[in-house]
């Protein structure tokens, strides 16, 4: 009975994290548009950070509760899910995902570099504030490069937000009060939903007698990857395949550098031996596969099926079924 109760708490809390993050991102976009931030700045900061927000809030909550091993499980699990699950389904739905030169020349090398960085900084079983500082410096450099090079990525969400803001501003003078209110409420909701997510993970790991990082690398990772999944599938179904691939690349960079970096400033992150021996090396192999798969500037439907089967194998190995 207790297992069903905490499983229900976990599912509801994780769903609340994802939904709250969506409301937060939407409100932040509209506030940014009101203050005349460029679409690119909104895209590379608010939207990109928004899709990684579930991972960030659950990771921060885990560190503050003394369960830092959940952080690496969530980050590595989410990045693997982004490539093997999100990319796979997007490729199957879109039939062909075409990759732009910008993504191949800029984003993919940084995705690979961030995975290599994560691999070497975790081999000693810990991720310190020094590692976190280096990660955040790398992320800042990536963001500044994008801003300075004026890489413009149009997003349907921003266009829709612009339209709705203009309509609302005709009704009310200045910034409509509902956007700051939604932003505030979503922050509170994120806090409490993240708290209950971590509490339920700890309880379930005790009840099932498995490591908290195992739940993080599987259930939490899949749940927190839902924003990327929705964005990528929507983009692929509309033929915006470069956005689907760019979304995954940007999210993986934010996860590896930001979601690992920020919590590390509040305490050293513990890296379990199982993560060092299998899961983190698996991320590096998967990332290399991702880079090589996109070198011919496309990901086919059959490649998507192969990626999906690899994800099933990864989950099976994680739980000792293979």
N, C-alpha and C positions, 0 to 999 in steps of 0.2 A: 504493500500500500504506500509506504514511504517513497519507494522508487518512482511510482506513478505521480505522486504529489510533486516531487522535486523535478521530475522530467517535464511536467506541465509548467512549473515555475520557470524552468530554463527556456522552454520554447516561447512562452509569453514574454519573458523579459528580453530575450534576444530579438524577437519580432519588434518589441517596443524600441530597442536600441536602433534598429534599422529604420523604422518609421520616423522616429524622432530626428535621426540624422537627415532624413529626406526633407522634413519640415524645416530644419535648421538651414540646410543648404539652399532651399527654395527662398526662404525669407532673406538670407544673406545676399543671394543673387539680386533680389529686387531692391534691397537697400543699396547695394553697390551700383546698380543701374541708376537709382535716384540721384546718387552723388556723382554720376557721370564717369564712373570707372569704365575703361575700354573693355569691349567684349573679351579680348585676349587676357587681360589682367584678371577678369572674373573667371575665365575658363581655367587658367593655369594656377590660380590660387583657390578661389572659393569652390568651384566645381570639382577640381582635382582633389583638394583636401576633403571635400564633402563625401566623396566615394570611399575615402579611407577613414572617415570619422568613426564608424562603428569599431574598427580595429583599435583606433587610438583611445577611445573612451574605455573600452573593456580592458585594454592594456594598462592604462593609468590606474584604474580601479584595482586591478590585480596587484600592481606594485604597492599601492597604498595599503593593501590588506596583507602584504607579506607573501604573496603567491606569484613571485616574478617569473617563475618557470612557465606560466601561462602566456607571457608576452611572446617569447620566442616561438612557442607552439602556434599562437594565433598568426604571427607575421609569416612564418615559413609556410604554415598550412594555407593561409590566404593567398600567398604568392603562387604556390603550386596549383591551388584551385583556380586562380585567375587564368593560368596558362592552359592547364589540362582540362578544366571544366568550362570556364567562361569562354575561352577562345574556341574550344571544341564545339560547343553548342552554337556560338555565333557563326562558325564556319559551316556547320550543318544547315542552319537556318538561311544564311546568306549565300550558300553554295560555293561562292568564291570570295575570299577576303583579299582585297588588293592593298599592298603596302606602299606608302609614298617614300620617296627618297629621303625626306626629312627624318622620318621615323627610323629608317635604316641607318642613316649617318649619325644621328644625334641620340635618339631615345634608346634604341636597342643596345648600343655599346655601354650606355650608363646603366641600363637594367642589368647587363652582364657584370659590369664593374661593381654594382651595389651588392650583387649576390656573392661575388668573390670576396668583397670586403666583409660581408657577414660571415662567410666561411672561415676566414683567417682570424677574425676578432673573437670568435666563439670557441676556438679549439682548446682554450685553457679552462673552459667550463664557466666563464663569466663574461659579462658585457658591462664594462665600467663606465663611469661618467666621462672618462677620456675618450673611450670608443664612441660614446653618445655625442660628445662634442664634435668629433671628427665627422660623424654621420650627418649631423645638422649643418656643418660647414659645407659638406658635399651637396646636401639638399638645397641650401641657400644659393650655392654657386649655380646649380642647375636652373633654379627659378630665375635668378638674375640673368643668366645667359639667354633664357627664353624671352625675358622682357626686353633686354638690350638688342636682341636680334629681330624683335617685332614679329615673331612667329604667330600668325593669326589663325586660330582654329575656330571656325564658326560652329556654334552649337544651337540646335533647335530649341533647347530649353531656354537659352538666353533670349532668343527672339520672342518666344512665347512670354517670358517674364517681362520683356520690354513693353510688349503690347498691353499686358495686364496692369503694369505700373502706370502707363500713360492714361489708361481708362480710369484707374483709381484716383490719379492726381487731378483729373478733370472734376471729379466729385468732391474731392477734399483739397484744400490748399496745403501745399507742402507734402512731406512724407506721411502717407497714411499710417495711423497709429497701430493698425493691426500687424504690420510687419515687425516692428520692434517687439510687440507683445508675443507674436508667434516665436520670434527668436529667443526671447526670455523663457517662455514656457517650454520650448524644445530643449533648452540647456538643462533646465530642472529635470525634465523627463529623461534626458540622456544620463544624467547623474544617477537617478534612482534605478533606472532599468539596467545600467551597467553594474550597479551594486548587487542587484538581485541575480544578474547573470553570473557574476563571479561566485556569489554565495552558493548558488545552485550547482555550479561546476564542482566546487569543493565538496559539497554533500554527495553528489553523484559519484565522484571519484572514490569517496570512502565506501559508498554502498556497493559499487561494482568492483572495488579493489583494483582500480587501474590508475595510472598517473594522470594528474590534472592536465599535463601537457598533451596527453593522447586525446582527451576531449577537446582541447583547444585546437589541435592540429586537424581535427576532423569536423566535429559539430559546430564549434564556434567559427572556424575558418569558412565553412560553407555558408553559415548564416550571415557573417559579416561581408562575404563576397557578393551577396545579393544585389547591392547597388550597382556593382560593376556588371553583373549578369544582365540586369534590366537594361542598363545603358547600352551595352554591347549588342544585345539581341535586337533592341529597338533600332539601333544604328544599322545593323546588318540587314534587317528586314526592309529598311528604307534605302538600301544601296550605299549608305555612308560607311563603307567597310574600313576606310582609313581611321575613322573615328573609333570604331570598335577595337581596332588594334592599338591605337594611341591611348585609349582609355585604360587598357590592361597594362601597357608599358608605364604610363604615368602613375597608376595606382601601385604597381610593384616598386617603383622608385620611392614613392611616398612611404610605403610600408617599411621597406628595408632601411631607409635612412631616417624618416620622421617618426614612425610608430615605434621603432627601436630606440631612436635617439632621445626623444623627449622623456619617456619613463626612466631612462638610464640616468638622467640628471637628478632624479629623486631617490635613487638607490641602485646598487649594483644588481644586475639581472643574473639570475642563476640559469645555467644551461645544463639540462639533464644529460647524462651520458648517452641515452638512446637517441637524443636529438643530434649529438655530435657524431655518432657512429653511422646513423642512417638518414634521418630526416633532412638535416642541413646539406649533406652531400647530395641527397636526392634533389633538393632545390637547385643546386648548382648544375647538375646534369640536365634537369628539366629546362633551366634557363638557357643553357647551351643549345639544347634541342630547339627551343623557341627561336633563338637567333638564326640557326641554320635553316629552320623551316621557312623563315621569312626572307631568306637571302635571294630567292628567285622572285621576290616582290608579290607573292600570293600564297594563300593557304587554301587548299582545296577542300572539298566536302569530305573526301576520303581521308585526308590528313586529319580532319576534325574528328572523324570516327576513331582513328588510331589514337589521338590524344585522349579521347574520352575513355577508351579501353585502358590506357596507361593510368588514368586517374583511378579507375576501379581497382587496378592492380596495386596502386599505391595505398589506397585505403585498406585493401585486404592485407597487405604487408604490415601496415601500421597496427592493425588489430591482431596480428599473428595468425591470420587465416591462410596465408601463403608461405 
